[in-house]
């Protein structure tokens, strides 16, 4: 009697439209002898659990690009429990290239839109919610222009905006690979911001400044790990230029 294969369902919950990694994983599991079902894009938690029940799977694999896993995973696990599927293993993975921008003005909003359009989740921090809202407004304004010119559709615009999150504290910064400082062009203010920032990120995080006029080495003086600091100047407007210069 042939041994029963382990059956896995690979699902893409939420608005994320990036599924290359999920397809590579599905193919790899099939090559290793697993029975694999791929649900396709933009699945609700209810759709994922219904498919898992119908297919009688052993494992539910979830691929999530953005921070939406914080709400989607508990919901899917709760629904599986309601269906009596507590013995089903749930695993999740996704994009690990999270970034952040300090300062939610025109440049901060432009940086957020640029990274989010490149399928990289980005967190934007400023001193209050009104300031953070400006980053959303800046990103939305650029995307609406692209929508009007038919460079993107409405769903793609929603996906980009979904990758941008705002905060007035440093929550989420520990997992960022890159943080870009984009506050006012004042050396003392930037030094103060960088001193505070370094305490809130991991030692592996790259810290960049978007300065266009100040000396990068002068700013690096306040940092404990100076080697991870870099100048990363984006030309304004970002969505039109899509050019940046670097300095070390």
C-alpha positions in Angstrom: 0.0 0.0 0.0 1.4 3.4 -1.1 2.3 5.8 1.7 -0.1 8.8 1.9 1.5 12.0 0.8 1.4 15.1 3.1 -1.1 17.5 1.6 -0.3 21.2 1.7 -2.3 24.2 0.6 -0.4 27.4 -0.3 -2.5 30.6 0.0 -2.0 34.3 -0.6 -4.4 36.1 1.8 -5.0 39.8 1.7 -4.5 42.4 -1.1 -0.9 41.4 -1.9 -0.5 40.6 -5.6 3.1 39.3 -5.4 3.1 35.5 -5.6 6.4 34.5 -7.2 7.8 33.2 -3.9 4.6 31.2 -3.2 4.7 29.6 -6.6 8.4 28.7 -6.2 7.6 27.1 -2.8 4.7 25.2 -4.2 6.8 23.8 -7.0 9.6 22.9 -4.6 7.3 21.0 -2.3 5.8 19.0 -5.3 9.3 18.1 -6.3 9.9 16.7 -2.8 6.9 14.5 -3.0 4.2 16.6 -1.2 0.7 17.0 -2.7 0.2 20.8 -3.1 -2.8 22.9 -3.8 -2.3 26.6 -4.7 -5.3 28.9 -4.1 -4.1 31.9 -6.1 -4.1 35.6 -5.2 -6.2 37.8 -2.9 -7.8 35.1 -0.7 -9.9 36.1 2.3 -9.4 34.1 5.6 -12.8 32.4 4.9 -11.7 31.4 1.4 -8.5 29.9 2.7 -10.2 27.9 5.4 -12.9 26.7 3.1 -10.3 25.4 0.6 -8.3 23.8 3.4 -11.4 21.9 4.6 -12.5 20.8 1.1 -9.1 19.6 0.2 -8.6 17.9 3.6 -5.0 19.3 4.0 -2.4 18.6 6.6 -0.7 21.9 6.3 -1.8 25.5 5.5 1.1 27.6 4.2 0.5 31.4 4.0 2.5 33.9 2.0 2.0 37.5 3.1 4.0 40.4 2.0 2.8 43.2 4.3 2.1 43.6 8.0 -1.4 42.3 7.4 -0.3 39.0 8.9 -1.0 40.6 12.3 -4.7 40.4 11.7 -5.0 37.7 9.0 -3.1 34.9 10.8 -5.2 35.0 14.0 -8.4 35.1 12.0 -7.4 32.1 9.9 -6.3 30.1 12.9 -9.6 30.9 14.7 -11.6 29.8 11.6 -9.7 26.5 11.4 -10.5 25.9 15.1 -14.2 26.6 14.4 -14.1 23.9 11.7 -12.5 21.4 14.0 -9.2 21.6 12.1 -7.0 22.2 15.2 -4.6 19.4 14.1 -3.7 21.3 10.8 -0.2 22.8 10.9 -0.2 26.6 10.0 3.0 28.1 8.7 3.6 31.6 7.3 6.3 33.5 5.5 6.7 36.5 3.3 8.9 39.5 2.4 11.6 40.4 4.9 12.8 43.6 3.3 10.9 46.0 5.6 12.0 49.6 5.5 11.1 52.8 7.3 11.3 56.6 6.8 11.7 59.2 9.5 9.8 62.3 8.5 6.5 62.3 6.7 6.8 65.4 4.6 7.0 65.6 0.8 10.2 63.5 0.7 9.0 61.0 3.3 5.8 60.5 1.4 7.6 60.2 -1.8 10.1 57.6 -0.4 7.1 55.7 1.0 5.4 55.6 -2.4 8.6 54.6 -4.2 9.4 51.7 -1.9 5.8 50.5 -1.7 5.5 50.6 -5.5 8.5 48.3 -5.5 6.7 45.8 -3.4 8.6 46.6 -0.2 6.6 47.4 2.9 7.6 50.7 4.5 6.8 52.3 7.9 6.6 56.1 8.1 7.2 57.9 11.4 6.6 61.5 12.4 5.8 63.4 15.6 2.0 63.3 15.3 -0.8 61.7 13.4 -1.5 64.8 11.4 2.1 64.8 10.1 2.0 61.1 9.3 -1.2 61.6 7.3 0.7 63.9 4.9 2.8 61.0 3.8 -0.3 59.0 2.9 -1.7 62.1 1.1 1.6 62.5 -0.8 1.7 58.8 -1.9 -2.0 58.8 -2.8 -1.5 62.0 -4.9 1.3 60.4 -6.9 -0.7 57.1 -7.4 -3.8 58.9 -8.5 -1.8 60.6 -11.2 -0.5 57.2 -12.4 -4.1 55.9 -12.2 -5.3 58.7 -14.4 -2.5 58.0 -16.9 -3.5 54.3 -16.8 -0.1 53.3 -15.6 -1.7 51.4 -12.8 -5.3 50.2 -12.0 -7.4 50.7 -8.9 -6.4 47.4 -7.4 -2.7 48.0 -7.9 -3.1 51.4 -6.2 -4.8 49.8 -3.2 -1.9 47.2 -3.0 0.7 50.0 -2.9 -1.1 52.0 -0.3 -1.6 48.8 1.7 2.2 48.4 2.0 2.5 51.8 3.7 2.0 52.1 7.5 2.3 55.1 9.7 3.4 55.5 13.4 4.2 58.2 15.9 6.6 55.9 17.8 9.3 53.4 16.8 7.0 50.3 16.8 8.1 48.0 14.0 11.6 49.5 13.5 13.5 46.6 15.0 12.7 44.4 12.0 13.6 47.0 9.4 16.6 46.4 7.2 16.9 50.0 6.2 15.7 53.3 7.8 15.9 56.6 5.8 16.0 59.8 7.8 14.2 62.6 5.9 13.7 65.3 8.5 14.4 69.1 8.2 17.8 70.1 6.9 19.3 71.1 10.3 22.5 69.4 11.5 21.6 69.5 15.2 18.1 68.2 14.6 19.4 65.4 12.4 22.0 64.5 15.0 19.3 64.4 17.7 17.0 62.2 15.6 19.8 59.8 14.6 20.9 59.4 18.3 17.4 58.4 19.2 16.9 56.2 16.2 20.0 54.1 16.7 18.6 53.0 20.1 15.4 51.7 18.4 16.9 49.6 15.6 19.0 46.4 15.5 22.7 46.5 15.0 22.2 45.1 11.5 19.9 47.9 10.3 21.4 50.3 7.7 20.7 53.9 8.6 20.6 56.4 5.7 20.1 60.1 5.5 18.3 61.9 2.7 20.3 65.1 3.2 21.1 67.2 0.1 23.4 69.7 1.7 24.9 68.5 5.0 28.1 66.5 5.5 27.3 62.8 6.1 30.5 62.4 8.3 29.3 65.2 10.6 26.0 63.4 11.2 27.7 60.0 11.7 29.7 61.4 14.7 26.7 60.7 17.1 26.3 57.1 16.0 27.7 54.1 17.9 28.1 52.1 14.7 29.3 54.6 12.2 30.0 52.0 9.5 26.3 51.4 8.8 25.5 55.0 8.0 25.1 56.2 4.4 23.9 59.2 2.5 21.0 58.3 0.2 19.7 61.4 -1.5 16.5 61.1 -3.6 15.9 63.8 -6.2 12.6 65.6 -6.0 10.0 64.8 -7.2 10.8 61.1 -6.6 8.1 59.7 -8.8 9.3 61.7 -11.8 13.1 61.5 -11.3 13.5 58.1 -9.8 17.2 58.9 -9.2 19.2 58.9 -6.0 22.8 59.5 -5.2 24.8 57.8 -2.4 27.7 59.0 -0.2 29.7 57.3 2.5 
